[in-house]
């Protein structure tokens, strides 16, 4: 009997993190496979000019995904990131169009996004509604408000937008052109995304906020028994998420010099997917900013490569879904094989 107990304990050690390790290998294999496939299919894909375009085009998604990390780390989900994105952009653009300065417009836009997060935190913490349902309701209500304000969802154009505000998404830190026509345009939005990601990484990995959010996400009841103020930090997560996503919305509007209602929906699923991929790349399966950025780059590379490959827009979502299925299938296959091997050859 003691020998059986020893075997069971020894078996648990190698098996414990096999699923997470398999997820890392399978995900990285698919990511590198997609990257090199596009490099072969479309020779221009691997050029410095195109890769700089991928970074620029992915900066807004990166900010949304990083904001979502706070909520997912706490064990929740926020489907209303699209509304925070839109409300922040709509508020700032309407204020700019009315003659307000770019800084007050931005600050009020950020406050509007934070209010969306505050509403979500009230629904989840006080009303005790499941995060999925609470934020889904906020998504529907918010999009309806956008339609009401814009009289049916008409874009709000503002070509005379402040140059300082336009610099958020359209400004370039440097532009380099070679004799063969290669053009590298390093946008200011990349720097903003990097700064937001660095700040989020510090908060999630080096502060009490991050430790508490991970503790709540891992085991809410145990965290509460340990003295963690679960309700307060859950609210912090939603407010931070809304604040960061509203910044992304303003950058998106500065690129278009207009506000397009419900444009935040475009980033919703990719942001969730990027956070999911990032957690699979972590050794313990935790939500983390570096892994999330890898997921963002994956979706950016995938979209860019599909366009360069000439694949029709209608089929691109099919390919994207197929690649995600491939990641899940490969992870599952690797995990099952390693678990089977561990059980067949237990540590003595």
Backbone as numpy.savetxt, mean C-alpha at the origin, in Angstrom:
# Nx Ny Nz CAx CAy CAz Cx Cy Cz
6.75 -43.15 25.96 5.91 -41.95 25.96 6.77 -40.70 25.96
7.84 -40.69 26.75 8.73 -39.55 26.78 9.40 -39.36 25.43
9.71 -40.48 24.74 10.33 -40.39 23.43 9.38 -39.74 22.43
8.08 -40.07 22.55 7.07 -39.46 21.66 6.98 -37.96 21.89
7.01 -37.54 23.15 6.94 -36.13 23.47 8.14 -35.38 22.92
9.32 -35.99 23.01 10.52 -35.36 22.47 10.39 -35.15 20.98
9.86 -36.17 20.28 9.69 -36.06 18.83 8.73 -34.95 18.47
7.63 -34.85 19.21 6.66 -33.82 18.90 7.25 -32.43 19.11
8.02 -32.27 20.20 8.60 -30.96 20.47 9.66 -30.63 19.42
10.51 -31.61 19.08 11.56 -31.34 18.12 10.98 -31.07 16.74
9.87 -31.71 16.43 9.26 -31.50 15.12 8.70 -30.10 15.00
8.21 -29.54 16.12 7.60 -28.22 16.05 8.61 -27.13 15.72
9.90 -27.35 16.06 10.89 -26.31 15.83 11.13 -26.04 14.35
11.43 -27.07 13.53 11.65 -26.77 12.12 10.38 -26.43 11.38
9.23 -26.92 11.86 7.97 -26.69 11.14 7.41 -25.31 11.41
7.78 -24.70 12.53 7.10 -23.50 13.02 7.02 -22.39 11.97
8.14 -22.09 11.31 8.16 -20.95 10.40 8.31 -21.38 8.93
8.02 -22.64 8.62 8.19 -23.09 7.24 7.26 -22.36 6.29
6.01 -22.11 6.74 5.07 -21.42 5.87 5.56 -20.03 5.51
6.09 -19.31 6.51 6.59 -17.97 6.23 7.82 -17.99 5.34
8.76 -18.94 5.60 9.94 -19.03 4.76 9.57 -19.39 3.33
8.63 -20.31 3.18 8.18 -20.69 1.84 7.55 -19.51 1.12
6.78 -18.74 1.86 6.15 -17.57 1.26 7.19 -16.60 0.72
8.28 -16.43 1.46 9.33 -15.52 1.01 9.95 -16.03 -0.28
10.31 -17.31 -0.34 10.95 -17.85 -1.52 10.02 -17.83 -2.73
8.78 -18.25 -2.53 7.84 -18.30 -3.64 7.54 -16.92 -4.19
7.33 -15.96 -3.31 7.03 -14.60 -3.75 8.20 -13.99 -4.50
9.40 -14.14 -3.96 10.59 -13.59 -4.63 10.81 -14.24 -5.99
10.54 -15.56 -6.07 10.72 -16.25 -7.35 9.79 -15.68 -8.42
8.53 -15.44 -8.06 7.59 -14.87 -9.02 7.96 -13.44 -9.38
8.39 -12.65 -8.40 8.76 -11.27 -8.67 9.93 -11.18 -9.65
10.96 -11.96 -9.41 12.11 -11.95 -10.32 11.73 -12.52 -11.68
10.87 -13.53 -11.67 10.43 -14.11 -12.94 9.70 -13.11 -13.81
8.79 -12.34 -13.21 8.04 -11.31 -13.94 8.98 -10.24 -14.46
9.93 -9.83 -13.63 10.86 -8.78 -14.01 11.68 -9.19 -15.24
12.25 -10.36 -15.22 13.10 -10.79 -16.33 12.28 -11.17 -17.56
11.04 -11.60 -17.37 10.18 -11.89 -18.51 9.92 -10.63 -19.32
9.59 -9.53 -18.63 9.34 -8.27 -19.34 10.63 -7.72 -19.95
11.77 -7.98 -19.30 13.04 -7.53 -19.85 13.33 -8.21 -21.19
12.87 -9.44 -21.35 13.06 -10.18 -22.61 12.03 -9.77 -23.65
10.76 -9.66 -23.23 9.68 -9.35 -24.17 9.80 -7.92 -24.70
10.08 -6.98 -23.81 10.16 -5.56 -24.20 11.56 -5.04 -23.86
12.46 -4.95 -24.83 13.84 -4.50 -24.57 13.93 -3.14 -23.89
12.98 -2.25 -24.17 13.02 -0.91 -23.57 12.64 -0.93 -22.09
12.10 -2.05 -21.62 11.67 -2.15 -20.23 12.83 -1.95 -19.27
14.00 -2.47 -19.62 15.15 -2.47 -18.72 15.97 -1.18 -18.81
15.52 -0.21 -19.56 16.27 1.04 -19.70 16.11 1.89 -18.43
17.12 2.73 -18.18 17.07 3.59 -16.99 15.89 4.56 -17.06
15.61 5.05 -18.28 14.50 5.97 -18.44 13.17 5.34 -18.06
12.97 4.10 -18.48 11.71 3.43 -18.17 11.63 3.08 -16.69
12.73 2.64 -16.10 12.71 2.30 -14.68 12.45 3.54 -13.81
12.95 4.71 -14.24 12.64 5.94 -13.51 11.16 6.28 -13.64
10.58 5.96 -14.80 9.14 6.16 -14.98 8.34 5.26 -14.03
8.80 4.02 -13.87 8.13 3.09 -12.96 8.13 3.64 -11.54
9.27 4.18 -11.11 9.36 4.75 -9.77 8.41 5.93 -9.61
8.38 6.81 -10.62 7.50 7.98 -10.55 6.04 7.57 -10.51
5.67 6.61 -11.36 4.28 6.18 -11.43 3.84 5.40 -10.20
4.81 4.83 -9.48 4.48 4.01 -8.30 4.49 4.82 -7.00
4.91 6.08 -7.05 5.07 6.85 -5.82 3.75 7.07 -5.09
2.68 7.35 -5.83 1.38 7.57 -5.19 0.88 6.28 -4.55
0.97 5.17 -5.27 0.56 3.88 -4.72 1.39 3.55 -3.49
2.67 3.87 -3.51 3.54 3.57 -2.36 3.05 4.29 -1.11
2.64 5.54 -1.25 2.16 6.31 -0.08 0.87 5.70 0.45
-0.05 5.33 -0.45 -1.31 4.71 0.00 -1.04 3.39 0.71
-0.17 2.56 0.14 0.12 1.25 0.74 0.81 1.40 2.09
1.72 2.37 2.20 2.40 2.59 3.48 1.40 3.05 4.54
0.46 3.91 4.17 -0.57 4.32 5.12 -1.41 3.14 5.58
-1.71 2.25 4.65 -2.53 1.08 4.98 -1.80 0.12 5.92
-0.47 0.16 5.93 0.32 -0.72 6.80 -0.07 -0.58 8.27
-0.37 0.64 8.70 -0.69 0.87 10.12 -1.96 0.11 10.53
-2.97 0.16 9.67 -4.23 -0.51 10.00 -4.08 -2.03 9.92
-3.42 -2.51 8.89 -3.27 -3.96 8.73 -2.38 -4.52 9.83
-1.37 -3.76 10.26 -0.51 -4.21 11.36 -1.31 -4.41 12.64
-2.36 -3.62 12.81 -3.20 -3.74 14.01 -4.27 -4.83 13.87
-4.22 -5.57 12.77 -5.17 -6.66 12.57 -6.44 -6.25 11.87
-6.50 -5.04 11.34 -7.70 -4.56 10.66 -7.51 -4.43 9.16
-8.44 -3.78 8.53 -8.39 -3.50 7.09 -9.13 -2.19 6.88
-8.67 -1.42 5.90 -9.31 -0.13 5.62 -9.62 -0.03 4.14
-10.88 -0.28 3.79 -11.30 -0.16 2.40 -11.56 1.28 2.01
-11.59 2.16 3.00 -11.91 3.56 2.73 -10.67 4.39 2.43
-9.52 3.74 2.20 -8.34 4.51 1.80 -8.64 5.29 0.52
-9.52 4.73 -0.32 -9.90 5.42 -1.54 -10.63 6.72 -1.23
-11.46 6.71 -0.18 -12.19 7.92 0.21 -11.24 8.95 0.83
-10.33 8.51 1.69 -9.33 9.42 2.26 -8.53 10.08 1.15
-8.14 9.28 0.17 -7.42 9.77 -1.01 -8.22 10.86 -1.72
-9.49 10.56 -1.99 -10.34 11.48 -2.75 -10.72 12.73 -1.95
-11.08 12.54 -0.68 -11.53 13.67 0.14 -10.39 14.67 0.33
-9.18 14.17 0.57 -8.04 15.06 0.72 -7.79 15.86 -0.55
-7.85 15.16 -1.71 -7.63 15.84 -2.99 -8.75 16.83 -3.29
-9.99 16.41 -3.08 -11.13 17.27 -3.38 -11.09 18.55 -2.52
-10.82 18.39 -1.24 -10.78 19.54 -0.35 -9.70 20.53 -0.77
-8.50 20.01 -1.05 -7.39 20.88 -1.42 -7.66 21.60 -2.75
-8.15 20.88 -3.74 -8.38 21.48 -5.06 -9.49 22.53 -5.00
-10.57 22.23 -4.29 -11.66 23.21 -4.19 -11.21 24.47 -3.45
-10.39 24.30 -2.43 -9.87 25.46 -1.71 -8.93 26.29 -2.59
-8.07 25.60 -3.34 -7.18 26.30 -4.25 -7.96 27.08 -5.30
-9.01 26.45 -5.80 -9.82 27.09 -6.84 -10.57 28.30 -6.28
-10.84 28.29 -4.98 -11.55 29.43 -4.36 -10.61 30.57 -4.02
-9.30 30.35 -4.22 -8.33 31.41 -3.97 -7.48 31.23 -2.74
-7.63 30.12 -2.03 -6.82 29.88 -0.83 -5.39 29.55 -1.21
-4.47 29.78 -0.29 -3.06 29.47 -0.53 -2.81 27.97 -0.56
-1.67 27.58 -1.13 -1.40 26.16 -1.28 -1.16 25.47 0.08
-0.52 26.16 1.02 -0.23 25.54 2.32 -1.50 25.34 3.16
-2.36 26.37 3.33 -3.62 26.12 4.05 -4.48 25.06 3.37
-4.48 25.06 2.04 -5.27 24.06 1.31 -4.78 22.66 1.60
-3.45 22.49 1.63 -2.89 21.18 1.92 -3.18 20.74 3.35
-3.01 21.66 4.29 -3.23 21.32 5.70 -4.68 20.93 5.96
-5.62 21.67 5.35 -7.04 21.33 5.52 -7.36 20.02 4.81
-6.71 19.78 3.66 -6.89 18.50 2.96 -6.40 17.33 3.80
-5.26 17.51 4.47 -4.75 16.47 5.36 -5.70 16.25 6.54
-6.25 17.34 7.06 -7.20 17.22 8.17 -8.46 16.48 7.73
-8.89 16.71 6.48 -10.07 16.01 5.97 -9.82 14.51 5.89
-8.62 14.12 5.45 -8.29 12.70 5.42 -8.23 12.10 6.80
-7.67 12.86 7.76 -7.62 12.39 9.14 -9.02 12.21 9.72
-9.95 13.07 9.32 -11.33 12.94 9.79 -11.98 11.64 9.30
-11.64 11.25 8.08 -12.14 9.97 7.57 -11.62 8.83 8.46
-10.33 8.90 8.82 -9.77 7.89 9.73 -10.41 7.94 11.10
-10.73 9.15 11.56 -11.38 9.30 12.86 -12.78 8.68 12.85
-13.50 8.86 11.74 -14.81 8.23 11.60 -14.69 6.71 11.65
-13.72 6.18 10.94 -13.51 4.72 10.95 -13.17 4.23 12.35
-12.32 4.97 13.05 -11.94 4.53 14.40 -13.15 4.55 15.34
-14.04 5.53 15.17 -15.26 5.57 15.99 -16.13 4.34 15.70
-16.30 4.02 14.41 -17.14 2.88 14.04 -16.56 1.55 14.55
-15.23 1.44 14.51 -14.58 0.18 14.90 -14.43 0.09 16.42
-13.96 1.17 17.05 -13.65 1.13 18.47 -14.88 1.32 19.35
-15.70 2.34 19.04 -16.85 2.65 19.87 -18.09 1.84 19.49
-18.39 1.83 18.18 -19.58 1.09 17.73 -19.33 -0.41 17.60
-18.04 -0.80 17.68 -17.64 -2.22 17.64 -18.11 -2.91 16.35
-18.01 -2.20 15.24 -18.30 -2.78 13.93 -17.01 -3.35 13.37
-17.09 -4.49 12.72 -15.90 -5.11 12.12 -15.25 -4.13 11.15
-13.91 -4.04 11.14 -13.23 -3.07 10.27 -13.62 -3.18 8.80
-13.80 -4.38 8.31 -14.17 -4.56 6.90 -15.51 -3.88 6.61
-16.50 -4.13 7.45 -17.83 -3.57 7.23 -17.85 -2.07 7.50
-17.15 -1.64 8.54 -17.13 -0.21 8.88 -16.52 0.61 7.76
-15.37 0.17 7.27 -14.70 0.94 6.22 -15.39 0.79 4.87
-16.09 -0.33 4.67 -16.88 -0.48 3.45 -18.02 0.54 3.44
-18.66 0.72 4.59 -19.71 1.72 4.71 -19.17 3.13 4.49
-17.99 3.41 5.05 -17.37 4.71 4.84 -17.05 4.93 3.37
-16.62 3.87 2.70 -16.33 3.96 1.26 -17.57 4.37 0.47
-18.70 3.72 0.74 -19.93 4.02 0.02 -20.42 5.44 0.30
-20.39 5.82 1.59 -20.85 7.15 1.97 -19.94 8.24 1.38
-18.66 8.01 1.47 -17.70 8.99 0.96 -17.82 9.19 -0.54
-17.98 8.11 -1.28 -18.11 8.25 -2.73 -19.42 8.93 -3.11
-20.46 8.69 -2.34 -21.73 9.40 -2.59 -21.56 10.90 -2.34
-20.83 11.26 -1.28 -20.58 12.67 -1.01 -19.78 13.32 -2.13
-18.83 12.58 -2.69 -18.05 13.12 -3.81 -18.96 13.43 -5.00
-19.89 12.53 -5.26 -20.82 12.75 -6.38 -21.72 13.95 -6.13
-22.14 14.12 -4.88 -23.01 15.25 -4.54 -22.27 16.57 -4.72
-21.05 16.63 -4.19 -20.27 17.87 -4.25 -19.90 18.23 -5.69
-19.58 17.21 -6.50 -19.14 17.46 -7.88 -20.28 17.35 -8.89
-21.52 17.32 -8.39 -22.71 17.28 -9.26 -22.71 16.10 -10.22
-22.59 14.92 -9.63 -22.67 13.70 -10.42 -21.34 13.07 -10.75
-20.26 13.56 -10.17 -18.96 12.95 -10.42 -18.16 13.61 -11.52
-18.45 14.87 -11.83 -17.69 15.58 -12.86 -16.33 16.00 -12.31
-15.26 15.85 -13.10 -13.93 16.28 -12.65 -13.90 17.79 -12.39
-13.08 18.19 -11.44 -12.89 19.60 -11.13 -11.55 20.03 -11.71
-11.59 20.72 -12.85 -10.36 21.13 -13.52 -9.88 22.47 -12.96
-8.57 22.59 -12.84 -8.01 23.85 -12.34 -6.61 24.04 -12.92
-6.53 24.42 -14.21 -5.22 24.61 -14.85 -4.38 25.67 -14.16
-5.03 26.65 -13.50 -4.30 27.72 -12.83 -3.83 27.36 -11.43
-3.70 26.10 -11.16 -3.27 25.61 -9.84 -1.91 26.20 -9.45
-1.74 26.45 -8.17 -0.49 27.00 -7.65 0.70 26.16 -8.09
1.79 26.83 -8.51 2.99 26.12 -8.94 3.58 25.29 -7.80
3.48 25.81 -6.58 4.00 25.07 -5.42 3.23 23.76 -5.23
1.91 23.82 -5.44 1.10 22.60 -5.30 1.39 21.63 -6.44
1.51 22.15 -7.66 1.80 21.29 -8.81 3.16 20.61 -8.68
4.06 21.26 -7.96 5.39 20.68 -7.79 5.35 19.33 -7.06
4.32 19.10 -6.25 4.21 17.84 -5.52 4.29 16.63 -6.44
3.54 16.68 -7.54 3.51 15.53 -8.44 4.19 15.73 -9.76
4.32 16.99 -10.20 4.88 17.26 -11.52 6.31 17.78 -11.47
6.75 18.21 -10.29 8.10 18.76 -10.17 9.17 17.70 -10.31
10.30 18.07 -10.89 11.42 17.16 -11.09 12.64 17.65 -10.33
13.27 16.75 -9.60 14.51 17.13 -8.92 15.64 17.28 -9.92
15.69 16.38 -10.89 16.64 16.54 -11.99 16.15 15.75 -13.20
16.53 16.24 -14.35 16.21 15.59 -15.62 17.50 15.41 -16.40
17.74 14.19 -16.86 18.97 13.92 -17.61 18.60 13.31 -18.95
19.16 13.84 -20.00 18.92 13.34 -21.35 20.24 13.00 -22.02
20.29 11.81 -22.62 21.51 11.39 -23.31 21.37 11.65 -24.80
22.46 11.46 -25.52 22.45 11.70 -26.94 21.58 10.73 -27.72
21.36 9.53 -27.17 20.55 8.54 -27.88 19.06 8.68 -27.59
18.68 9.72 -26.87 17.25 9.96 -26.61 16.76 9.46 -25.27
17.63 8.80 -24.50 17.24 8.31 -23.18 17.00 9.49 -22.24
15.87 9.47 -21.54 15.52 10.58 -20.65 15.17 10.03 -19.27
15.87 10.50 -18.26 15.62 10.10 -16.88 15.05 11.30 -16.15
13.84 11.18 -15.68 13.14 12.27 -14.99 12.85 11.83 -13.56
13.61 12.36 -12.62 13.47 11.96 -11.21 12.51 12.93 -10.53
11.28 12.48 -10.33 10.21 13.33 -9.81 10.34 13.57 -8.31
9.84 14.72 -7.88 9.83 15.06 -6.46 8.91 14.13 -5.66
7.90 13.58 -6.34 6.97 12.67 -5.66 7.68 11.42 -5.15
8.78 11.04 -5.81 9.55 9.88 -5.34 10.17 10.19 -3.98
10.66 11.41 -3.82 11.26 11.82 -2.55 10.20 11.86 -1.44
9.01 12.37 -1.78 7.93 12.40 -0.78 7.57 10.98 -0.35
7.45 10.08 -1.32 7.11 8.69 -1.00 8.20 8.05 -0.13
9.45 8.33 -0.46 10.56 7.78 0.33 10.56 8.33 1.75
10.25 9.63 1.89 10.20 10.24 3.23 9.06 9.65 4.06
7.89 9.48 3.43 6.75 8.89 4.14 7.07 7.45 4.55
7.69 6.70 3.63 8.03 5.31 3.93 9.05 5.23 5.07
10.05 6.12 5.06 11.06 6.12 6.13 10.43 6.44 7.48
9.53 7.42 7.49 8.86 7.78 8.74 7.99 6.63 9.24
7.26 5.98 8.32 6.40 4.86 8.70 7.23 3.68 9.20
8.36 3.43 8.53 9.24 2.34 8.97 9.73 2.59 10.39
10.13 3.83 10.67 10.59 4.16 12.02 9.48 3.96 13.04
8.27 4.43 12.71 7.15 4.32 13.65 6.77 2.86 13.92
6.79 2.04 12.88 6.34 0.65 13.02 7.40 -0.27 13.61
8.66 0.08 13.47 9.71 -0.85 13.91 10.55 -0.34 15.07
10.44 0.97 15.40 11.33 1.52 16.42 10.61 2.26 17.54
9.30 2.25 17.53 8.57 3.01 18.55 7.54 2.14 19.26
7.02 2.68 20.35 5.97 2.01 21.10 4.73 1.82 20.23
4.44 2.79 19.37 3.29 2.68 18.48 3.37 1.42 17.64
4.51 1.18 17.03 4.66 -0.01 16.19 4.55 -1.30 16.98
5.19 -1.33 18.15 5.14 -2.54 18.98 3.71 -2.84 19.42
3.00 -1.80 19.82 1.63 -2.00 20.26 0.72 -2.43 19.10
0.90 -1.83 17.94 0.06 -2.21 16.79 0.29 -3.67 16.40
1.55 -4.10 16.38 1.85 -5.50 16.06 1.29 -6.43 17.13
1.36 -6.01 18.38 0.82 -6.83 19.47 -0.69 -6.96 19.34
-1.36 -5.85 19.00 -2.82 -5.88 18.81 -3.18 -6.77 17.63
-2.41 -6.67 16.56 -2.68 -7.49 15.38 -2.45 -8.96 15.61
-1.46 -9.29 16.45 -1.15 -10.70 16.71 -2.18 -11.33 17.64
-2.54 -10.64 18.72 -3.49 -11.19 19.69 -4.07 -10.04 20.50
-5.23 -9.58 20.08 -5.82 -8.39 20.70 -6.11 -8.61 22.19
-6.67 -9.76 22.52 -7.03 -10.02 23.92 -5.80 -10.07 24.81
-4.76 -10.75 24.33 -3.52 -10.83 25.12 -2.88 -9.46 25.27
-2.94 -8.64 24.22 -2.38 -7.29 24.29 -3.12 -6.46 25.34
-4.45 -6.58 25.36 -5.25 -5.84 26.34 -4.91 -6.27 27.76
-4.75 -7.58 27.97 -4.40 -8.10 29.29 -3.01 -7.66 29.72
-2.15 -7.37 28.73 -0.78 -6.93 29.03 -0.70 -5.43 29.30
-1.83 -4.76 29.23 -1.84 -3.34 29.52 -1.77 -2.43 28.31
-1.86 -2.99 27.11 -1.83 -2.17 25.89 -3.18 -1.47 25.73
-3.20 -0.15 25.55 -4.46 0.55 25.32 -4.96 0.28 23.89
-5.63 -0.83 23.72 -5.99 -1.33 22.39 -6.85 -0.33 21.62
-7.86 0.22 22.27 -8.78 1.12 21.58 -8.07 2.37 21.07
-7.23 2.94 21.93 -6.55 4.19 21.56 -5.61 3.96 20.37
-4.84 2.87 20.40 -3.87 2.65 19.33 -4.53 2.16 18.04
-5.67 1.51 18.16 -6.44 1.19 16.96 -6.92 2.47 16.28
-7.36 3.43 17.08 -7.78 4.72 16.53 -6.60 5.44 15.88
-5.43 5.39 16.53 -4.24 6.01 15.94 -3.96 5.43 14.54
-4.11 4.12 14.41 -3.82 3.47 13.13 -4.72 3.99 12.02
-6.02 4.09 12.30 -6.96 4.56 11.28 -6.73 6.03 10.93
-6.45 6.85 11.94 -6.23 8.28 11.67 -4.96 8.49 10.86
-3.89 7.79 11.22 -2.65 7.89 10.45 -2.85 7.44 9.01
-3.61 6.38 8.83 -3.88 5.86 7.49 -4.63 6.91 6.66
-5.67 7.51 7.24 -6.42 8.53 6.51 -5.57 9.75 6.19
-4.74 10.16 7.12 -3.86 11.32 6.92 -2.89 11.08 5.77
-2.23 9.93 5.77 -1.23 9.62 4.74 -1.88 9.46 3.37
-3.04 8.81 3.33 -3.70 8.61 2.04 -4.22 9.91 1.45
-4.60 10.87 2.29 -5.02 12.17 1.77 -3.85 12.89 1.12
-2.64 12.72 1.64 -1.45 13.28 1.01 -1.25 12.68 -0.38
-1.43 11.37 -0.48 -1.32 10.71 -1.78 -2.34 11.27 -2.77
-3.55 11.53 -2.29 -4.58 12.09 -3.16 -4.21 13.46 -3.69
-3.61 14.29 -2.85 -3.19 15.62 -3.30 -2.07 15.54 -4.32
-1.17 14.60 -4.14 -0.10 14.42 -5.14 -0.70 13.98 -6.47
-1.67 13.05 -6.41 -2.33 12.61 -7.64 -3.03 13.75 -8.35
-3.68 14.63 -7.61 -4.37 15.76 -8.21 -3.39 16.78 -8.79
-2.24 16.92 -8.15 -1.25 17.86 -8.67 -0.68 17.37 -10.01
-0.62 16.07 -10.20 -0.17 15.53 -11.49 -1.16 15.87 -12.59
-2.45 15.73 -12.28 -3.50 15.96 -13.28 -3.96 17.40 -13.34
-3.50 18.25 -12.40 -4.00 19.62 -12.22 -5.53 19.64 -12.19
-6.09 18.66 -11.53 -7.55 18.56 -11.41 -7.87 17.52 -10.33
-9.14 17.50 -9.96 -9.62 16.46 -9.04 -10.61 15.58 -9.80
-10.33 14.29 -9.82 -11.20 13.32 -10.51 -11.90 12.49 -9.44
-13.21 12.62 -9.30 -13.94 11.86 -8.27 -13.72 10.36 -8.38
-13.61 9.73 -7.23 -13.48 8.28 -7.10 -12.24 7.71 -7.77
-11.23 8.55 -7.96 -9.98 8.06 -8.54 -9.19 7.22 -7.53
-9.51 7.36 -6.24 -8.82 6.57 -5.24 -9.06 5.08 -5.35
-10.18 4.70 -5.97 -10.48 3.26 -6.14 -9.41 2.56 -6.95
-8.75 3.31 -7.83 -7.71 2.73 -8.68 -6.57 2.15 -7.84
-6.33 2.74 -6.68 -5.20 2.33 -5.84 -5.58 1.35 -4.74
-6.86 1.16 -4.51 -7.31 0.39 -3.35 -6.79 -1.05 -3.37
-7.12 -1.80 -4.41 -6.76 -3.21 -4.42 -5.25 -3.43 -4.54
-4.58 -2.56 -5.32 -3.12 -2.69 -5.43 -2.44 -2.42 -4.10
-2.97 -1.46 -3.33 -2.39 -1.17 -2.02 -2.55 -2.36 -1.07
-3.73 -2.96 -1.08 -3.96 -4.14 -0.24 -3.04 -5.27 -0.68
-2.92 -5.48 -1.99 -2.05 -6.52 -2.50 -0.59 -6.28 -2.14
-0.14 -5.01 -2.19 1.24 -4.70 -1.86 1.54 -4.99 -0.39
0.62 -4.64 0.50 0.81 -4.92 1.93 0.84 -6.43 2.17
-0.03 -7.17 1.46 -0.06 -8.63 1.59 1.25 -9.25 1.13
1.75 -8.80 -0.02 3.03 -9.32 -0.53 4.16 -8.98 0.44
4.12 -7.76 0.98 5.15 -7.37 1.93 5.18 -8.23 3.17
4.02 -8.61 3.68 3.98 -9.46 4.86 4.51 -10.86 4.55
4.31 -11.31 3.32 4.82 -12.63 2.94 6.34 -12.62 2.83
6.92 -11.46 2.58 8.37 -11.37 2.47 9.05 -11.25 3.84
8.28 -10.99 4.89 8.86 -10.87 6.22 9.10 -12.25 6.82
10.19 -12.38 7.56 10.57 -13.67 8.13 9.49 -14.25 9.03
8.76 -13.37 9.76 7.71 -13.85 10.66 6.31 -13.55 10.15
6.21 -13.06 8.93 4.90 -12.78 8.35 4.28 -11.48 8.82
5.09 -10.57 9.40 4.57 -9.30 9.90 4.41 -8.28 8.76
3.47 -7.38 8.95 3.35 -6.24 8.04 4.58 -5.37 8.22
5.23 -5.00 7.12 6.44 -4.20 7.19 6.56 -3.29 5.99
7.19 -2.15 6.17 7.28 -1.14 5.11 8.20 -1.56 3.97
9.42 -2.09 4.22 10.27 -2.48 3.10 9.61 -3.52 2.18
8.99 -4.52 2.78 8.31 -5.53 1.98 7.14 -4.95 1.20
6.41 -4.02 1.83 5.30 -3.37 1.14 5.79 -2.60 -0.08
6.93 -1.92 0.04 7.50 -1.20 -1.09 7.89 -2.15 -2.22
8.36 -3.34 -1.86 8.65 -4.35 -2.89 7.35 -4.74 -3.60
6.27 -4.89 -2.82 4.97 -5.19 -3.43 4.50 -4.08 -4.35
4.73 -2.82 -3.96 4.37 -1.68 -4.80 5.15 -1.71 -6.10
6.46 -1.96 -6.00 7.28 -2.05 -7.21 6.82 -3.19 -8.11
6.40 -4.28 -7.49 5.89 -5.40 -8.27 4.69 -4.99 -9.11
3.73 -4.30 -8.50 2.55 -3.87 -9.25 2.92 -2.79 -10.28
3.88 -1.93 -9.94 4.32 -0.92 -10.89 5.01 -1.53 -12.09
5.88 -2.50 -11.83 6.58 -3.19 -12.92 5.60 -3.98 -13.77
4.64 -4.61 -13.11 3.66 -5.41 -13.84 2.82 -4.53 -14.77
2.34 -3.40 -14.28 1.54 -2.51 -15.11 2.35 -1.94 -16.26
3.57 -1.52 -15.96 4.44 -0.96 -16.99 4.80 -1.99 -18.05
5.14 -3.19 -17.60 5.52 -4.25 -18.54 4.37 -4.68 -19.43
3.17 -4.73 -18.88 2.00 -5.10 -19.68 1.73 -4.05 -20.76
1.91 -2.78 -20.41 1.72 -1.72 -21.41 2.76 -1.80 -22.51
4.02 -2.01 -22.13 5.09 -2.09 -23.13 4.96 -3.33 -24.00
4.37 -4.38 -23.43 4.20 -5.62 -24.19 3.03 -5.55 -25.16
2.24 -4.49 -25.10 1.13 -4.32 -26.03 -0.10 -5.12 -25.67
-0.21 -5.56 -24.42 -1.38 -6.33 -24.00 -2.55 -5.37 -23.81
-3.69 -5.73 -24.35 -4.86 -4.86 -24.31 -5.27 -4.57 -22.87
-5.77 -3.35 -22.66 -6.16 -2.91 -21.32 -7.16 -3.87 -20.67
-8.10 -4.40 -21.46 -9.13 -5.28 -20.90 -8.53 -6.56 -20.34
-7.39 -6.99 -20.88 -6.79 -8.25 -20.45 -5.76 -8.06 -19.34
-5.39 -6.83 -19.07 -4.33 -6.60 -18.09 -4.74 -7.03 -16.69
-5.99 -6.79 -16.32 -6.46 -7.21 -14.99 -6.47 -8.73 -14.87
-6.74 -9.41 -15.97 -6.72 -10.88 -15.97 -5.31 -11.38 -15.70
-4.33 -10.75 -16.35 -2.94 -11.14 -16.15 -2.50 -10.84 -14.72
-2.88 -9.67 -14.21 -2.52 -9.32 -12.84 -3.09 -10.32 -11.84
-4.36 -10.68 -12.03 -4.96 -11.68 -11.15 -4.28 -13.03 -11.28
-3.90 -13.40 -12.50 -3.22 -14.67 -12.72 -1.87 -14.72 -12.03
-1.14 -13.61 -12.05 0.17 -13.56 -11.38 0.00 -13.70 -9.86
-1.02 -13.05 -9.31 -1.27 -13.18 -7.87 -1.63 -14.62 -7.52
-2.44 -15.26 -8.36 -2.76 -16.67 -8.15 -1.49 -17.52 -8.22
-0.57 -17.16 -9.13 0.67 -17.91 -9.26 1.50 -17.81 -7.98
1.54 -16.61 -7.39 2.27 -16.43 -6.13 1.66 -17.30 -5.04
0.34 -17.29 -4.93 -0.33 -18.09 -3.90 -0.11 -19.58 -4.12
-0.22 -20.01 -5.37 -0.06 -21.43 -5.68 1.37 -21.90 -5.41
2.35 -21.07 -5.81 3.74 -21.45 -5.59 4.08 -21.48 -4.11
3.59 -20.50 -3.38 3.82 -20.49 -1.93 3.23 -21.72 -1.26
2.00 -22.07 -1.68 1.34 -23.23 -1.10 2.09 -24.52 -1.42
2.55 -24.63 -2.67 3.27 -25.84 -3.08 4.59 -25.99 -2.30
5.34 -24.88 -2.18 6.61 -24.93 -1.46 6.39 -25.25 0.02
5.37 -24.61 0.60 5.09 -24.85 2.03 4.71 -26.30 2.27
3.87 -26.86 1.40 3.45 -28.25 1.58 4.61 -29.22 1.45
5.50 -28.96 0.47 6.65 -29.85 0.28 7.59 -29.79 1.47
7.84 -28.60 1.98 8.77 -28.48 3.10 8.16 -29.04 4.39
6.86 -28.84 4.56 6.22 -29.42 5.73 6.25 -30.95 5.67
6.02 -31.49 4.48 6.06 -32.94 4.32 7.47 -33.48 4.58
8.49 -32.73 4.09 9.86 -33.16 4.31 10.22 -33.11 5.78
9.74 -32.08 6.48 10.04 -31.94 7.91 9.41 -33.06 8.73
8.19 -33.44 8.33 7.51 -34.51 9.06 8.13 -35.88 8.76
8.65 -36.04 7.53 9.26 -37.30 7.16 10.63 -37.49 7.81
11.31 -36.36 8.06 12.65 -36.42 8.67 12.69 -35.54 9.91
11.98 -35.92 10.96 11.97 -35.09 12.18 13.36 -35.01 12.83
13.60 -33.90 13.50 14.88 -33.74 14.20 14.89 -34.68 15.41
15.92 -35.36 15.56 15.99 -36.33 16.65 16.18 -35.66 17.99
